[in-house]
Amino acid sequence: MNAAILVGTMAIVTMLLRFLPFIVFKKYTPQYVVYLGKVLPPAIIGMLVIYCLKDVSLVSGSHGIPELIAALIVAGMQAWKHNSLMSILLGTVIYMMLVQLVF
């Protein structure tokens, strides 16, 4: 029972956080919110890339080659197809295949 209450509370809070900007700014969206909506997604993706590659060792092991190949595949697929899910999924599959079968 406690788990159901916890999940329900988290769902309500998540929905509230998602819907609140649309409720608050239904008539006029301030310019800083529009600006943040444009610049934050690429900034967050950049931070995630840095976080994912921070522990790659270029002097030992596979020298970062599987990570570089997977990152190039993700970037190429994203530039070609503009489908984030497909790009990330393909990059992950290629990376895991390289790590498990090649390096």
C-alpha positions as CSV (number, residue, x, y, z in Angstrom):
1,M,0.0,0.0,0.0
2,N,2.8,2.4,0.9
3,A,4.5,1.7,-2.5
4,A,1.2,2.6,-4.3
5,I,0.9,5.9,-2.4
6,L,4.6,6.7,-3.2
7,V,4.2,5.9,-6.9
8,G,0.9,7.9,-7.1
9,T,2.5,10.9,-5.4
10,M,5.5,10.8,-7.7
11,A,3.2,10.6,-10.7
12,I,1.2,13.6,-9.6
13,V,4.3,15.7,-8.9
14,T,5.8,14.8,-12.2
15,M,2.6,15.6,-14.1
16,L,2.3,18.9,-12.2
17,L,5.9,19.9,-13.1
18,R,5.2,19.0,-16.7
19,F,1.9,20.9,-17.0
20,L,2.7,23.9,-14.8
21,P,4.6,26.0,-17.5
22,F,1.6,25.5,-19.8
23,I,-0.8,26.7,-17.1
24,V,1.3,29.6,-15.9
25,F,2.3,30.9,-19.4
26,K,-0.9,30.1,-21.3
27,K,-1.3,33.7,-22.6
28,Y,2.3,35.0,-22.9
29,T,5.6,33.2,-22.7
30,P,8.5,35.4,-21.4
31,Q,11.5,35.7,-23.7
32,Y,13.8,34.1,-21.2
33,V,11.7,31.0,-21.1
34,V,11.8,30.8,-24.9
35,Y,15.5,31.4,-24.8
36,L,16.0,28.6,-22.2
37,G,13.9,26.3,-24.2
38,K,16.3,26.8,-27.2
39,V,19.6,26.6,-25.4
40,L,19.1,24.1,-22.6
41,P,18.5,20.9,-24.6
42,P,21.9,21.1,-26.5
43,A,23.7,22.2,-23.3
44,I,22.3,19.1,-21.5
45,I,23.2,16.8,-24.3
46,G,26.8,18.2,-24.3
47,M,27.0,17.7,-20.5
48,L,25.8,14.1,-21.0
49,V,28.4,13.4,-23.7
50,I,31.2,14.8,-21.4
51,Y,29.9,12.7,-18.5
52,C,29.8,9.5,-20.6
53,L,33.3,10.0,-21.9
54,K,35.0,11.3,-18.8
55,D,36.4,7.9,-17.7
56,V,37.7,6.9,-21.1
57,S,41.4,6.1,-21.0
58,L,43.3,7.0,-24.1
59,V,46.5,5.3,-22.9
60,S,45.3,1.9,-21.8
61,G,42.9,-0.8,-22.8
62,S,41.1,-0.1,-26.1
63,H,42.4,3.5,-26.1
64,G,38.9,4.9,-26.4
65,I,38.3,3.5,-29.9
66,P,34.9,1.8,-29.2
67,E,33.7,5.0,-27.6
68,L,34.9,7.2,-30.5
69,I,33.3,4.8,-33.1
70,A,30.0,4.8,-31.2
71,A,30.0,8.5,-30.7
72,L,30.6,9.1,-34.5
73,I,27.8,6.7,-35.4
74,V,25.4,8.5,-33.1
75,A,26.4,11.9,-34.5
76,G,26.2,10.7,-38.0
77,M,22.8,9.0,-37.6
78,Q,21.5,12.0,-35.8
79,A,22.7,14.3,-38.7
80,W,21.3,11.9,-41.3
81,K,17.9,10.8,-39.8
82,H,17.2,13.4,-37.1
83,N,15.9,10.6,-34.9
84,S,17.4,10.7,-31.4
85,L,16.0,7.3,-30.2
86,M,17.3,5.5,-33.3
87,S,20.7,7.2,-33.1
88,I,21.2,6.5,-29.4
89,L,20.0,2.9,-29.7
90,L,22.2,2.2,-32.7
91,G,25.2,3.8,-31.0
92,T,24.6,1.7,-27.9
93,V,24.3,-1.5,-29.8
94,I,27.4,-0.8,-31.8
95,Y,29.4,0.1,-28.7
96,M,28.3,-3.1,-26.9
97,M,29.2,-5.2,-29.9
98,L,32.6,-3.6,-30.2
99,V,33.3,-4.0,-26.5
100,Q,32.1,-7.6,-26.3
101,L,33.3,-9.0,-29.6
102,V,36.2,-6.9,-30.9
103,F,38.0,-5.2,-28.0
